[in-house]
């Protein structure tokens, strides 16, 4: 009789499929009797249930993630046993599936489930290479039935997954393969080449994985016909169970909240999940706003509306949390209503810092925060005179976009060059030259004294130097402020910038309250746990996942390596690490030729790297940092880059 135990917090149906019996552990016995679990048994809070495996031992992965060996326990029919046992927290236990028949509530499916039915479907099989064509650690892109496939060889075995990154469809064959993980060359997302599962962000979805067979020295890949055109795979999730009275409230509609919600459902959490956001849209791809201001709202949604319905995730738009009461485990909304929670995630991000000079409130002065803001800037600047205040990431991306749509674009910045503090003067000067070639005018080492107006509308910008710039629209990109004002009086700890302080598990100082994303101050592993605030999309997603796992009592540290990118005039600069406080920059290639790799040095080691047209160097550096390797200044100085495997 096949017994499958399904955990609410993890799809154990794909982990435990042993022949045996399941019953409470000793701590759950009543007197001297042990009750056997039947398909009608309901989980009892704080009990431990045991699955005795008869035919095959539990995997190391299973033991590490979901249970522990329970020694010394002897069941009633112990003469049948030949293997060990696993103990599982019964509060996570959902059902026992006997003989393949469902018993109990909805369960999560995993990559192996339903395989027999799938095998009956028609497949397309192609011979893709000879067995000797690839060595361990190599990969190539092959074609099976018009579908591009990434073929990989690791540890003497072949595997095949989708060929494109699930984020923005980058070709993974140009990325970095280390062990069983491939890292996207463009934005740093990582995937397991055996399962296709996403292991590092950005992106939400996994890769499809395909069946591989080696026979007579030839390698064959098989794909089901109905999967031929699929380039990504949504990881299996459960949905809500109305009878479970447990609410997880996620404040903020950004990537941290979305990944947190999805991770909860992927791990079979069936309580109530509510995302509260003051945005008019459900979670959307915010990095696109500054790069393409005219995007339609439907094109930037991270998930369609029916996705949330399908998985039982409530998304409350146009609602704002104004206070948190940890003692009562409740939040107050701007409409005066209260919402209770059992666990809370604060992922409210940051807001654009407003100008504080006279004229800041004139019509035509814009901040970029929402999809509506982006569209307004696009339409207001179309064929008009635009002035951008701020010469860092948001300001420069907006200026780059407007160089193709506005009548004129001027940029005002406090430093000598754009990005000077973060990327250095050499790269900043190159970027300035790129935009000057598009007739963007720069007014650097200068500041805004006043926004001039007429009849309540912008007419010009007066600089400290006395220069007056004509303007029909002014866009300010001068930094951000953490959205944590609503936490005043809650006893949650924040730093001097008002960022919420968390540990490596994304826990705040108050039990059952977590925080993730741009609003947090957290210890960064690659900088010796230095406390930092990193406003990167990828880090927000990673922290959302870590928060969810720790909500589920699965201790997980956030040890991701920061990775971000900026796009200017179609050119993408990639960056990894954390370069604050760097004292030296070493270059490979030539910045003036717009093809380079930059190493940022502090205390004789590489703390960050940036590149243009030098892929996959930054992805390689990120992978080295992720594995704990220290890159020395001497390595960065050497002419030989074999250590980067370029």
N, C-alpha and C positions, 0 to 999 in steps of 0.2 A: 504494500500500500504506500503510495507516494504522499508524503506529508510536506507541505510548503507553508512555512510561517511567514507572514507578511507584516512588516513593521510599518507603522504610520510614518516614521521619520526616514525610512530608506526602503527602496524597493527590494526587500529581501527575497521576494519571490524569485529573483534572478540569481540570488546568492546561495540560498539553501534549498536544495532539492534532493533530499536524502530519504532513504527508507528507514523509518523509525517511529518513535512515539514522542509526543510533546506533552509536558506536564509541568506543574509548578515546581520551583526549586524548594529546598528545605525550609527557607524562611517563610514560605507560603503554605506549608503543611498545616492542616488542622488536626491537632493531636498527633497520633502516629499514622494517620492516613494520608496518602498522596492521591490527589484527584487528577485523573487523566483529562486532558483537554479534548473536548469533542468539537464538532463544527458549530455547536450551539454555545460554546463557552464564550463568555464576554470577558474582555480584559479587566483585571482587578488592579486598581491603582497601587503602585509601589510594589507589586509582586515581580518576581522573576520567573520567566518560563524557560524551559530547557528543551532544546531539540537534540536528541541523541542520534548521532550519525552512524549508520551501520555499514554502508557500502563504501563511502568515500569520506576522507577527513575534510574538515572545513579549511578553506584557503587562508593563507596568512592575511590577505587583504580583508577578508571577512572578520577575522578575529581582531585585527587592529581597529576596524571601523565600527563594528556593531556588537561585539560581545566579548566574553572572556571564557577561558576554560573553567569548567566547574568540576573540580576534582573531589572525589570521595562520596559523590552522590550515587546511590544504587537504586535504580527503579525496580518495580515489581517483577518485570521480565528481563532482568539483567543478563540472563544466560544468552540472550539474543545479541548482546552488544559486542562489537569488535573495535569501535572507534571512540573518540572523545565526545565531549558535550560542549554546547555553547549556551551561555545564559543571556537572556534578553530581558530588558526592562518591560514589564507587562503594560505599563502605561503607554508604551509605544506600539503594543501589539494590536493588530486590527482583526486578523482572522486566521483560521486554520483551513487550508484548502486540501481536502482529502480526495485522493484519486483524480485530481484535476478538476473537481467540481468546486465552484466558487462557494465559499461560506463566509458570510459577514459582509463588510463594507467594501467599497471600491478600493482597488489596489493599484499600485504603480507597476507598469510593465517596463522591462529592461531590454537591452539589446538582444538577448537570447530568446525572449519569450515569443511564442508563436512561430518558432523557426520551422516546425514541421509543416505548418500550413503554407508558409512562404516557399518552402522547397518544392511544393507541388505546383507553384506558379511557373510560367514559362520564363526561362532565363536566356540572356544573350551572353555567350561566352567567347572570349577572344584569347588567342595565344599572343602574349605581349612581349616576351623576350625569352632568351635562353637563361637557364638557371645561373650560369657563370657570368652573365652580363653585368650584374651589380655585385659589388663587395659590400660588406657590412658598413653601415653609415652612409650609403649612397641612395639616391632617389632619382626618378625620372618620370616625366609625364608621358603617359601612353593613352591610346584611344581604344575604347571598347564600344562598339555599336554607336558611333558618333558622340559618345560621352568621353570627355577627358578625365583621366584618372591619375592620381598620384600613386606611383608604385614605389615602395620603400623596402629596403632590406636592412634588418637589424637583428643582431644575435643569431645570424644564420637562417632567419626566417623572413619570408616575404609577407607584406601586408599591402592593402590597397584602400585608399580613401578618396573622397572628393578632392579635386585639384585646386579649387578656389577657396580662399579665405571667406568665411561666412560674414565678415564685416563689410568690406567693399570689393570683394571678388578678386583680390590680388592673387597672382599665380604662386602657389606655395612652393613650386619646384625651384623658384628663385630665392627661397627663404633659407632658414638654418635648421639643420637636423642634428639633434643631440639626443642620443639614446632613443627612446620611443616618442620623442616630442619634436614637432616641427613648428618653427616660429615664423610668422608672416614677415616678409621683408619690409612691408610698408608701414604697418602700425603696431606690430609686435604681438598680435594675438597668437596663442599657442594651442595646438591640437595633438591629442594622442593618436599616433599613426596606426595603432592596432584597433582602437574602438571608434575613432573619429571624434571623441568627446572633447569639448573645449576645456582647456586647462588654464588659460590666461586670456585676459581681455585686451582690446575691445571686441565687441560683437556679442551676440546672444546665443547663436545657434551652433550646433555641432556639425561635423562633416558626415555625409553618408559613408558607411564602410561596406566593403565588398568582399565576396568570397574569393579566396586565392587557393589554387591547387598547383602543386609542382609534380609533374609526371614525365618520366623519360627525359629528364633534363630540360624540360620546357615549363614555362610559367604561364598559367591560365588565370584570367580574372573573369568572374561571372557576375552579371548585374540583372536583377529582375526587370522585365520590360517596363513595368509601371513605375520604375525608379530611374529610368534612363535620363530624364531631364531634370532630376532633382539635384541641386548643387549644395543644399544645406539640409540639416535635420533638426527639428525641434525636439529637445530632450523630453522623454516621457514624463508626464506629470499627472498627479491625481487631481481631484476636484474637492470642493468643500463637502463636509458631512454635517448637515444642519443640526444633528443631535449633539455635536461636540461644542460645548460652551467654553470656547477659548478664543480670544480675539488678539490678533497681532496688528497693531496700528503703525502705519508707515507715513511719517509726515514729510511731504516733499514728493514731487512728481518727476524726479530725475533718474539717472541710471542706477544709482545705489538702491533706491526703493524698488525699481522694477526687477533688478537682479535678485534682491532679497526675496521678493515675492515669488519669483520663479524657483529660486533655490529651495524655499520652503515646500513648494508643491512638488518639486523633483524628489524631495526626500520624504514624501508622503505625509506632510503636515496637512491635516484636513480640518483645521479650525478656520475661523473667519479671518480674512485678510482684507484690510481697508487701506487704500492709498489716498491720502488727502493732499490736494495741490491747489494753489491759488491760480494756476495757469488755466487757460480756457481749453487746453488740449490735454489728453492723457500723455504719458511719457513720450517724448519726441527727441530726435537727433539734434541736440542743441549745437554741437560744433559746426553743423552745416550753415547755421544762420549767418555768421560773419563771412562765410565764403561764397554764399549764393543767396543774396537778400530777397530775391523774388520767388523763392520756392513756394509751391502750393502746400498747404498744411497736410494734405493727405500723403504727400511724398516724403514727409519727415517723421511720420509716426513710427515708433519702434515696434509696435504690435497693433494689428487691427482691433477694432472694438469687440468683435466676437471672440477674440482670444481671451479677453478678461472674463467674458461670460462663460466660456467653455471651461475655464479652470477655476471659476468661483472666486475671482478677485474683484472686489469693489473698487472703483476709481471715482472719487468725489472731486470733480473739477470746480473751479471758482469758489473754493472754500479755503479759509485760512485759519490756522490754529493761532490763538492769541495768548494762551497760557497753558501751563502744564502743572498738574497737582500730583506729584509722586505718591503722596500719602494716600490719596483716594484712588490712585491709578486712573486718572481721567484727564482729558484735555477739554478746553473751552474753545469753541469756534467763534468766528467773527459775528455769526448770526445769533449768538447767545446760547446755543445748544451745547450740551455736554456729551462726550463720547468716552466710555470706559475702555480700558485696555488691560490685557494681561502682560503683554510685552510691547515695547515701544521702540521704534527706530526714528531717530532725528536725522533726516537727510535733506535739509532745507536749502543747501547750497549757499551761494553768495548772490548779492545784488550789485549792480553797477554803481560805482561811486559817482554821485552827482557833482557838477561844477558848483563852486561856492563863490563865484564872482558875480558882480551886478549883471543882470540880464539872463541869468541861468534859466529863468522861467518863461522866457519869450517863446512864442510859437515858432517852431522850426528848430529848437534845441532838442536833440534826441539822445536817448540812451538805448543801448541794444541789450534787451533781456528776454524778450518774447518773440514768438513768430509774428505777432502783430507789429511789434517794433521794427522788425526786419523789413516787412512789407512797406511800412510807412516810410522808412529811410529810402528804400528803393524808389518809391513813387515821388517823394519830395525832392530827391536829388536828380531825377531824370532830366537831363538837359539843363541843369542848374549849377550854380556855384556852390561847391561843398567844401567845408573846412572840417578836418578831423583833428580833434584835440587828443593827444596821446600817441606815442610811437612804439607801442609794444604789440602784443599779439592781436587783440581785438581791433585796435586802431589801424594797424597795418593791413590786416585782412580786409577790413572795410574799404580802406583807401585803394587797395588792389582791385577790388570789385568795382568801385565807383570810377576807376580810371577808364573803364569801358562804357560807362553810362552817363556820367555827369559832364557838364560843359567844362568844368575845371575842378581840380582837387588840390587842396593845400593841407599839409600836415604840420602841426605844431607839437614840438617835443622838448623836454627839459635837458636831454643829454646831447652829446655830439652826433650820435647816430642812432637809428632805430635799434631796438633790442640790445643796446650796448651793455646793459647790466647782465642780461641773461646769456646772450650768445657771444658777446665780445665785440670790440670795435671793428675788427676786420670783416666779420660777417655782416655786421650792421652797415658798414660802408658799402659793401657789395649790394645789399638789399636796397639801400637808398638809390644807388645807381640804376638798378633794375627799374624802379618805379619812376625815376627821373626820365628814363627813356620813354616812359608812357606819359610824359608831361605832368607828372605829379610834382608840385613845388614843396620844398621842405623849409621850415623855419625852426631850426634846432637851437638848443640852449636859449630858449625863449619861453615865455609864459603868457597866459591870457590874463589881461587886466580887466577887460569888460566886454560883454556881448552887446553890441549896439543894435538898437531896434527902431522901428517906425510903425506906428499903429499896432503895437503889440507883436510885431513880427520881426524876425532876425533880418538885419541889413548888413552887418559887418562884425568883425572881431578885432578889438584893439589889443595889441600885444604890449608887454612891458617895455619892449624896445622902442615903442612909438609907432611901429608899423600897423597899418589898418588893412585888414584883408576883407575884400568883398565876400559876402556870404548870403545864400538863400537858405541853407540848411547847415547846422553845426552838429556833429556827432562826437560825443565825449566817450573816450575809452581810456580812463585814467585810473583804473584799478577797481577792486571789488571790496565789499564788506560782508562778513559772514552774517547770514540770516539767523541770528540767535537772540534777538531782542525779546522774543516771546518767552524766553526761559528765565527772565528776571523774576526772582523770588522763588524759583523752583529748587534751589540748592544744587543744581548741576554746576560742575566746575567748568569755567571757560578760561582761556588764556588772555593775555593783554590785548590781543586783536579781537577778542570775543569769539574765537573758535572753540568748539566743544572739545574738551580734553578726554581722550580715550586711551585704553591700553592696546596691546597687540591683538586682543580679541574683540576689539571695537566696543568694549564695555565702558560705560561712563562710571562715575563714582556712585551712582544709584542703581541698586539691583533692578534687573528687568528693563533697563533703559540703555539702548545702544545708539551709536551715532556712526555715520559713514558719509564719505564724499567730501566736497569742498568745504563744508562747514566744520570739519574736524581738525584737531591737532593730534598727531599720532606719532609713535616712535618708528623711525625708518630703519629697517634692518641694515641696508647697505651703508648707512652712515653711523653705525654703532649705536643704533636706537636713539639717535638725535631726534628731538621732537620737532616735527615740521608740519606745515600746512601746504598740501600739494593740490592744485586745482586742475587735475587732469582727468579726462573722461575715463580712461582705462583704470586709474586708481579708484575712482568712485565705484565702478562695477566690481572690482576685486573686493573692495571693502564691504559692499552690499552682500556679496556671497559669504564672506567671513562672518559678518554679523548674523546672517541667517543660520549658519551652521552652529554658531555658539548659542543662539536662541534655542536650538534643538539639543543642547547639551552635548555637542560634538566638538570638543576643544580644538580650535583651529586658529592659528596665528596668521596675521596679514604680513606676508613677506614678499610681496610683489615689488618689482623694480619699476619705477616710474618710466613711462614711455609716452611721448606726445609728438605731434607733428603740426606744422603750419603750412598752408598753401598760398603762394603768392604768384600771380600771373601764370598759373599752371605748373609752377615749380614747387616741389614739396621738400621741406627741410625736416629731417627726423632727428629726434633727441631722446636720449635715455640717460638715466641716472639722476643725480641731484647735485648740481654744480655750484650751489651757493657757497661763497667764500673761496672760490678757486683763485689761484695766484698766477697761473700760467696756462697758455693754450698752445698746444703743439698741433701742427697741421700736416696731413698727407694730401697730395694733390695741390692745386692752386685755387685759392679763393677767388682771385680775379678772373679765372677761367670758368668759374661757377661749377666746379667739380672738385669736391674736397671731403676730407674726414678730419674732424677736429676733436682732440682729446683735451679735456679740462683737468688740470692737475692741482692737487692740494696735498701737502705733506708727502710728496714724492709718489703719490698713487693717482690713478685715473678715477675721478669721481663722477664724470659724465662724458658723453660723446655726442657730437652732432654731425650730420652729413648732408650733402646735396649731390645727387647723381653718383653715389658711392655705395649702393646697395650690394649685399645685405650687411654692411659693416656694423651699423648701429644695432641691428637685430642680433648680430653675433655678440657684440659687447653686452647687450642686455642679457643674453643667455649665459654668458660667463659670470656676470654679476649675480644672476639668479641662482647659480650653483655655488655661490660663495667664493669664487675665485677673485683674488686681488690682482689687478692689472697695474704693473709698476710703470713709473715714468720711463725707465730704461726700455721697457717693451714698446711704449708709445714712440720713443725716439728712434728706435731701430728702423733701418730701411727694410728689413725683412718682416713682412706681415704674415708669415706662415702661421703664427699663433692665432690669427683671425681666420685662417683657412679661406683667404680671399682668392 
